[in-house]
Amino acid sequence: MTIINVDKMWSRTASDANYTDNFRRLDIGFEEAYQVLHDPNEPLLNIYQAPGIPAAGSAFPNFPFVIAETAKIETVSPIFSIVYISYKGENGPCDTPLCAPPKIDWDDVETEEEVEEDWDGYPLRTRNGEQYKGFRRPIADQTVTIRRNFASFSPYVQARYRQAVNSDVFLGWPPGTARITKFSASNVIDPTLGYWEVTCTIQFRYPYKTIPKHAWYKRVIHEGLWERVGTGANQRLRIAQIEGKDVTKPVLLDEFGYRLPEGALAYFLEFKIFDDLPFNALGLLS
């Protein structure tokens, strides 16, 4: 079995291109033809793989993300065949998909969150001073979904950022207000030749009754069965008492653990539950 000669047919090279995704992506196709002179009984597989015929998955010259996907053979005579190679792929505005600008979509999401105070800051209590539990109100948060192409993707970095809020100003939102709620990556072409299309969804929380840095802190009413009494060397803890009797339900406490007077605004404790990381360092926007 013998492949005698392979020659590229320049007259049959063709190409087509089409902008998609709001001009962020240029889909390109190429077709080449090769004439192959071979033994009359040459197997078709040998003709497809003849020296000089581009291999499956090889890139078109100067277009690293446009690769050979399909091939077909036209039999002209028992010893002469034409092999057609079709390339498909994409390009960006600067000859690579990696420089395509990010795609940004804004939306919002509404969740039901438990609250322990009314809008004016008073605790939700009965006329007899008992704290209501289970009250919830809708919280509307803005969300943004950003899609961008990257040369590489790190699941470890993904995991770190899924446990963090922004430590820098991101899309105009101050530190502490943004949290990543979805971070995914899809490989395009293959893990070595191609690139990664990364999609990141970020949820922004307006600092409801707190400062921006604490927007995602856990916030709970400061109350308990124990109260702090006395000052200086005489300061101590004791079971809270009303009219000389130990209480059987929590009482409101101030910042330092002293019991608040009846009818006072509730004091809230805030607890940090997420790390702080720079979101701009992810390269989603530039």
ChimeraX attribute file (.defattr): number of C-alpha atoms within 10 A of each C-alpha:
attribute: neighborCount
match mode: 1-to-1
recipient: residues
	/A:1	10
	/A:2	14
	/A:3	17
	/A:4	12
	/A:5	13
	/A:6	19
	/A:7	13
	/A:8	16
	/A:9	14
	/A:10	10
	/A:11	8
	/A:12	11
	/A:13	15
	/A:14	12
	/A:15	12
	/A:16	10
	/A:17	14
	/A:18	11
	/A:19	14
	/A:20	11
	/A:21	9
	/A:22	8
	/A:23	12
	/A:24	17
	/A:25	19
	/A:26	21
	/A:27	18
	/A:28	19
	/A:29	19
	/A:30	18
	/A:31	18
	/A:32	22
	/A:33	23
	/A:34	21
	/A:35	20
	/A:36	26
	/A:37	20
	/A:38	21
	/A:39	15
	/A:40	13
	/A:41	10
	/A:42	15
	/A:43	12
	/A:44	11
	/A:45	8
	/A:46	13
	/A:47	21
	/A:48	21
	/A:49	13
	/A:50	19
	/A:51	13
	/A:52	13
	/A:53	21
	/A:54	19
	/A:55	17
	/A:56	16
	/A:57	17
	/A:58	15
	/A:59	19
	/A:60	20
	/A:61	9
	/A:62	9
	/A:63	14
	/A:64	17
	/A:65	26
	/A:66	25
	/A:67	27
	/A:68	22
	/A:69	15
	/A:70	14
	/A:71	18
	/A:72	12
	/A:73	17
	/A:74	12
	/A:75	13
	/A:76	11
	/A:77	10
	/A:78	12
	/A:79	15
	/A:80	16
	/A:81	19
	/A:82	22
	/A:83	21
	/A:84	20
	/A:85	23
	/A:86	22
	/A:87	22
	/A:88	21
	/A:89	22
	/A:90	21
	/A:91	22
	/A:92	18
	/A:93	14
	/A:94	9
	/A:95	15
	/A:96	18
	/A:97	26
	/A:98	18
	/A:99	17
	/A:100	19
	/A:101	18
	/A:102	19
	/A:103	16
	/A:104	15
	/A:105	11
	/A:106	11
	/A:107	10
	/A:108	11
	/A:109	12
	/A:110	11
	/A:111	11
	/A:112	11
	/A:113	11
	/A:114	14
	/A:115	19
	/A:116	21
	/A:117	20
	/A:118	11
	/A:119	10
	/A:120	8
	/A:121	14
	/A:122	14
	/A:123	22
	/A:124	17
	/A:125	14
	/A:126	9
	/A:127	7
	/A:128	6
	/A:129	15
	/A:130	13
	/A:131	18
	/A:132	13
	/A:133	11
	/A:134	10
	/A:135	13
	/A:136	12
	/A:137	12
	/A:138	12
	/A:139	14
	/A:140	14
	/A:141	16
	/A:142	15
	/A:143	20
	/A:144	18
	/A:145	19
	/A:146	18
	/A:147	20
	/A:148	22
	/A:149	24
	/A:150	19
	/A:151	14
	/A:152	14
	/A:153	18
	/A:154	8
	/A:155	11
	/A:156	9
	/A:157	10
	/A:158	17
	/A:159	11
	/A:160	12
	/A:161	22
	/A:162	16
	/A:163	15
	/A:164	20
	/A:165	26
	/A:166	24
	/A:167	18
	/A:168	19
	/A:169	15
	/A:170	17
	/A:171	11
	/A:172	7
	/A:173	15
	/A:174	19
	/A:175	20
	/A:176	28
	/A:177	25
	/A:178	30
	/A:179	23
	/A:180	21
	/A:181	15
	/A:182	13
	/A:183	17
	/A:184	14
	/A:185	20
	/A:186	14
	/A:187	18
	/A:188	15
	/A:189	15
	/A:190	11
	/A:191	13
	/A:192	10
	/A:193	15
	/A:194	18
	/A:195	21
	/A:196	21
	/A:197	19
	/A:198	19
	/A:199	19
	/A:200	18
	/A:201	18
	/A:202	20
	/A:203	19
	/A:204	25
	/A:205	20
	/A:206	20
	/A:207	16
	/A:208	12
	/A:209	13
	/A:210	14
	/A:211	12
	/A:212	18
	/A:213	18
	/A:214	21
	/A:215	24
	/A:216	24
	/A:217	18
	/A:218	13
	/A:219	17
	/A:220	16
	/A:221	17
	/A:222	19
	/A:223	22
	/A:224	17
	/A:225	17
	/A:226	20
	/A:227	22
	/A:228	17
	/A:229	16
	/A:230	10
	/A:231	8
	/A:232	7
	/A:233	6
	/A:234	7
	/A:235	10
	/A:236	11
	/A:237	12
	/A:238	12
	/A:239	15
	/A:240	21
	/A:241	15
	/A:242	10
	/A:243	6
	/A:244	7
	/A:245	9
	/A:246	13
	/A:247	15
	/A:248	12
	/A:249	12
	/A:250	16
	/A:251	23
	/A:252	26
	/A:253	23
	/A:254	20
	/A:255	12
	/A:256	10
	/A:257	17
	/A:258	18
	/A:259	21
	/A:260	17
	/A:261	11
	/A:262	9
	/A:263	10
	/A:264	13
	/A:265	15
	/A:266	21
	/A:267	20
	/A:268	21
	/A:269	14
	/A:270	15
	/A:271	12
	/A:272	13
	/A:273	13
	/A:274	17
	/A:275	14
	/A:276	19
	/A:277	18
	/A:278	15
	/A:279	22
	/A:280	15
	/A:281	10
	/A:282	12
	/A:283	10
	/A:284	19
	/A:285	16
	/A:286	10
